[in-house]
Amino acid sequence: MTDGLPPAEGAHARREAEVRHLLAGLEEELADWAKAARERGPLEKHQSQIESAVRVIAGALKQLRSLPDAERHRRTPELVLDLHHLWDFFRSKLTVRHIPRYQQFLDVADELAWAVYDPVRRAAATDHLSLREPPLTFLSRHPVPFATARGSDFEDLLPSGKQRTLAGRRASGHLPFPVIGIPWSASHHLPALLAVAHETGHHIEDDFGLAEPLRTRLRENAGLPAERIEVWEPWLGEVFADVCATLACGEAYVRTLADALAATPGTGHGTGDYPPPRLRVLVCRAALITAGAHVPPDLPEATDPDDEEASAVVNALIGDGFRELGGASLISLIGLRDPAQLTEASLRLRTGMRTKRNDVPGVLAAAALVFFDAPDDYDVQAVGTCAQREVLSLIPEGPRAASAAEGLLAARDSAAGLDLFNLLDEGVSAS
């Protein structure tokens, strides 16, 4: 010992062993997650999402392994810590799926998102868009549901709320697939799950390039004066998401939204991204009328001169098909099937029977209608649990979003892994 420090002999060998352990440990964990996502594995439904995230992190590790010994020894501890922190964003959302209660709820949430997202994905099928992984739902501390787009900065969604290094913060700006956060409390109240359809609407707009077409439709087809167009434009994303959820879940979503808005007075008064609560509900009612579905009774509040704008905006947005979706209309792609049959389906649930529907949005909408019409029966008949089981029985075997373009996917994720390594390595090199 010299000056209280260990002798220099053997330090190189110890550092080599430490670096080997750090690299192998993360690589083995990634391999375990990839194995869980393979066919017949416990997470096979998330195969495309897990494989993408694994390839990105593994690509960065591969670059780290290729460094000369001295550089690898110096940089590995810091870089592997950052990679673990980034991977923990995915790890935490996947690990909770091994707890049966939350696994079942999240499976149902994922399936609702997929039921709304996949028809649009298929309609937009081009070589590029066919690589779109579906949204991943997860339970969050945030008090309301939210969507985070593919490619977004997800630093604030990391478990500790911040990345540990400046380089890591830059690296957390590349979310490989979209996510939907759901409050933990919603996992105990199934009707709240219909909000997932709204958040999926945001991902449809983002992933399939609909933002500009929607703005064009508002400006050219709504027939509103210029000053009112300026008022509606900032609301367009939320309006479109409400329309998507209404088309997918029918009257049940409208009633769910109205209850949520009534429970949070003082919010959403037409500032920021959201129309005033009354206009939001009127937008949903207009979407129901456009889709030919049952419309709830009139709103009890006094009418407003701006009320008629809701119908004009909805008709402008979804009255025609989208070139970006192969000419298909949104109603034809995600519209609730047989909405008139929901009354019978909800009555069946209310008396302890299955709905006999074969669509996930329909089962969940029927359960929500039982809650609105007879909350006591909803509890006595355990409608939430029964509807959840029925949805689970509808989920086919095999992964979601299987793609024949494995080579393109691998190349895309390999490039992302290299970018990730370079971002992180810049910070270590500068330190």
Backbone hydrogen bonds, N-H to C=O, Kabsch-Sander energy under -0.5 kcal/mol:
donor,donor_aa,acceptor,acceptor_aa,energy
2,T,5,L,-1.8
5,L,2,T,-2.1
11,A,8,A,-2.1
14,R,10,G,-2.4
15,R,11,A,-2.7
16,E,12,H,-2.4
17,A,13,A,-2.3
18,E,14,R,-2.6
19,V,15,R,-2.9
20,R,16,E,-2.2
21,H,17,A,-2.4
22,L,18,E,-2.5
23,L,19,V,-2.5
24,A,20,R,-2.6
25,G,21,H,-2.5
26,L,22,L,-1.6
27,E,23,L,-2.3
28,E,24,A,-2.7
29,E,25,G,-1.8
30,L,26,L,-2.5
31,A,27,E,-2.1
32,D,28,E,-2.0
33,W,29,E,-2.2
34,A,30,L,-2.4
35,K,31,A,-2.3
36,A,32,D,-2.1
37,A,33,W,-1.2
38,R,35,K,-1.2
41,G,38,R,-2.8
43,L,36,A,-2.8
44,E,41,G,-1.5
46,H,43,L,-1.8
47,Q,44,E,-1.6
48,S,400,R,-0.6
50,I,46,H,-3.1
51,E,47,Q,-2.8
52,S,48,S,-1.6
53,A,49,Q,-2.4
54,V,50,I,-3.0
55,R,51,E,-2.5
56,V,52,S,-2.0
57,I,53,A,-2.2
58,A,54,V,-3.2
59,G,55,R,-2.1
60,A,56,V,-1.6
61,L,57,I,-2.1
62,K,58,A,-2.4
63,Q,59,G,-1.7
64,L,60,A,-1.9
65,R,61,L,-2.5
66,S,62,K,-1.3
67,L,64,L,-1.2
72,R,68,P,-3.0
73,H,69,D,-2.9
74,R,70,A,-1.8
75,R,71,E,-2.7
76,T,72,R,-2.3
79,L,75,R,-2.5
80,V,76,T,-3.1
81,L,77,P,-1.5
82,D,78,E,-2.0
83,L,79,L,-2.5
84,H,80,V,-2.6
85,H,81,L,-2.2
86,L,82,D,-2.5
87,W,83,L,-3.0
88,D,84,H,-1.9
89,F,85,H,-0.6
89,F,86,L,-1.3
90,F,86,L,-0.6
90,F,87,W,-1.0
91,R,87,W,-3.1
92,S,88,D,-2.3
93,K,89,F,-0.6
94,L,90,F,-1.8
95,T,91,R,-2.9
96,V,92,S,-1.2
97,R,94,L,-1.0
98,H,95,T,-2.2
99,I,96,V,-1.6
103,Q,99,I,-3.1
104,Q,100,P,-2.5
105,F,101,R,-1.5
106,L,102,Y,-2.8
107,D,103,Q,-2.5
108,V,104,Q,-2.0
109,A,105,F,-2.4
110,D,106,L,-3.1
111,E,107,D,-2.1
112,L,108,V,-2.1
113,A,109,A,-2.3
114,W,110,D,-2.6
115,A,111,E,-2.3
116,V,112,L,-1.5
117,Y,113,A,-2.6
118,D,114,W,-2.8
120,V,116,V,-0.6
121,R,117,Y,-2.4
122,R,118,D,-2.8
123,A,119,P,-1.9
124,A,120,V,-2.0
125,A,122,R,-1.5
130,S,126,T,-2.3
131,L,128,H,-1.4
132,R,129,L,-1.7
133,E,131,L,-0.6
136,L,178,P,-2.0
137,T,135,P,-0.5
138,F,180,I,-2.2
140,S,182,I,-3.1
146,F,181,G,-1.7
148,T,179,V,-2.4
151,G,175,L,-3.5
152,S,149,A,-1.9
154,F,152,S,-0.6
154,F,172,S,-3.3
157,L,154,F,-1.2
158,L,155,E,-1.6
161,G,158,L,-1.9
169,R,165,T,-1.8
170,R,166,L,-1.8
171,A,167,A,-1.9
172,S,168,G,-1.3
173,G,170,R,-1.2
174,H,171,A,-0.6
175,L,152,S,-1.5
179,V,148,T,-2.2
180,I,136,L,-2.4
181,G,146,F,-2.4
182,I,138,F,-2.5
184,W,140,S,-1.6
186,A,183,P,-1.2
187,S,183,P,-0.5
187,S,184,W,-1.6
188,H,185,S,-1.7
189,H,186,A,-1.9
192,A,189,H,-1.5
193,L,190,L,-2.3
194,L,191,P,-1.6
195,A,192,A,-1.5
196,V,193,L,-2.2
197,A,194,L,-1.3
198,H,194,L,-0.7
199,E,195,A,-2.2
200,T,196,V,-2.4
201,G,197,A,-1.4
202,H,198,H,-1.1
203,H,199,E,-1.3
204,I,200,T,-2.2
205,E,201,G,-2.2
206,D,202,H,-2.3
207,D,203,H,-3.1
208,F,204,I,-1.7
209,G,206,D,-0.9
210,L,205,E,-2.1
211,A,205,E,-0.7
214,L,210,L,-2.4
215,R,211,A,-1.9
216,T,212,E,-2.6
217,R,213,P,-2.4
218,L,214,L,-2.3
219,R,215,R,-2.4
220,E,216,T,-2.7
221,N,217,R,-2.6
222,A,217,R,-0.6
222,A,218,L,-1.0
228,R,225,P,-1.0
229,I,225,P,-2.1
230,E,226,A,-2.0
231,V,227,E,-0.8
232,W,228,R,-2.2
233,E,229,I,-2.4
235,W,232,W,-1.2
236,L,232,W,-0.6
236,L,233,E,-1.5
239,V,235,W,-2.7
240,F,236,L,-2.8
241,A,237,G,-2.0
242,D,238,E,-2.4
243,V,239,V,-2.4
244,C,240,F,-2.6
245,A,241,A,-2.3
246,T,242,D,-2.3
247,L,243,V,-2.7
248,A,244,C,-2.3
249,C,245,A,-2.5
250,G,246,T,-2.2
252,A,249,C,-0.9
253,Y,250,G,-1.2
254,V,250,G,-1.2
255,R,251,E,-2.4
256,T,252,A,-2.1
257,L,253,Y,-3.0
258,A,254,V,-2.4
259,D,255,R,-2.1
260,A,256,T,-2.3
261,L,257,L,-2.7
262,A,258,A,-2.2
263,A,259,D,-1.8
264,T,260,A,-0.5
264,T,261,L,-0.8
267,T,264,T,-1.1
270,G,268,G,-0.9
270,G,275,P,-0.5
274,Y,271,T,-1.1
280,R,276,P,-2.2
281,V,277,P,-2.2
282,L,278,R,-2.3
283,V,279,L,-2.5
284,C,280,R,-1.9
285,R,281,V,-2.5
286,A,282,L,-2.4
287,A,283,V,-2.0
288,L,284,C,-2.2
289,I,285,R,-2.2
290,T,286,A,-2.5
291,A,287,A,-2.0
292,G,288,L,-0.6
292,G,289,I,-1.0
293,A,288,L,-2.7
307,D,304,D,-2.0
309,E,306,D,-1.4
310,A,306,D,-0.5
310,A,307,D,-1.4
311,S,307,D,-0.5
312,A,308,E,-1.5
313,V,309,E,-2.7
314,V,310,A,-2.5
315,N,311,S,-2.5
316,A,312,A,-1.8
317,L,313,V,-2.2
318,I,314,V,-2.5
319,G,315,N,-1.7
322,F,328,A,-2.5
323,R,321,G,-0.5
325,L,322,F,-1.3
326,G,323,R,-1.4
327,G,322,F,-2.8
328,A,325,L,-1.5
333,L,329,S,-1.3
334,I,330,L,-2.7
335,G,331,I,-1.9
336,L,247,L,-2.7
341,Q,338,D,-1.7
342,L,339,P,-1.5
343,T,340,A,-0.6
345,A,341,Q,-2.1
346,S,342,L,-2.9
347,L,343,T,-1.9
348,R,344,E,-2.1
349,L,345,A,-2.0
350,R,346,S,-2.2
351,T,347,L,-1.0
351,T,348,R,-0.7
352,G,349,L,-1.9
353,M,348,R,-3.1
363,V,359,D,-2.0
364,L,360,V,-2.3
365,A,361,P,-2.6
366,A,362,G,-2.3
367,A,363,V,-2.0
368,A,364,L,-2.2
369,L,365,A,-2.1
370,V,366,A,-1.7
371,F,367,A,-1.8
372,F,368,A,-2.1
373,D,369,L,-2.4
374,A,370,V,-3.1
378,Y,374,A,-2.4
379,D,375,P,-1.6
380,V,376,D,-2.9
381,Q,377,D,-2.7
382,A,379,D,-1.2
383,V,378,Y,-2.5
386,C,382,A,-2.5
387,A,383,V,-3.0
388,Q,384,G,-2.1
389,R,385,T,-2.3
390,E,386,C,-2.2
391,V,387,A,-2.4
392,L,388,Q,-2.3
393,S,389,R,-1.8
394,L,390,E,-0.7
394,L,391,V,-1.4
395,I,391,V,-0.6
395,I,392,L,-0.9
400,R,45,K,-1.0
406,E,404,A,-1.1
409,L,405,A,-2.3
410,A,406,E,-2.8
411,A,407,G,-2.3
412,R,408,L,-2.6
413,D,409,L,-2.6
414,S,410,A,-2.5
415,A,411,A,-2.2
416,A,412,R,-1.8
417,G,413,D,-2.3
418,L,414,S,-2.1
419,D,415,A,-2.3
420,L,416,A,-2.5
421,F,417,G,-2.5
422,N,418,L,-2.5
423,L,419,D,-2.3
424,L,420,L,-2.4
425,D,421,F,-3.2
426,E,422,N,-1.8
427,G,423,L,-0.9
428,V,424,L,-1.6
429,S,425,D,-3.1
430,A,426,E,-1.7
431,S,427,G,-0.7
431,S,428,V,-0.6
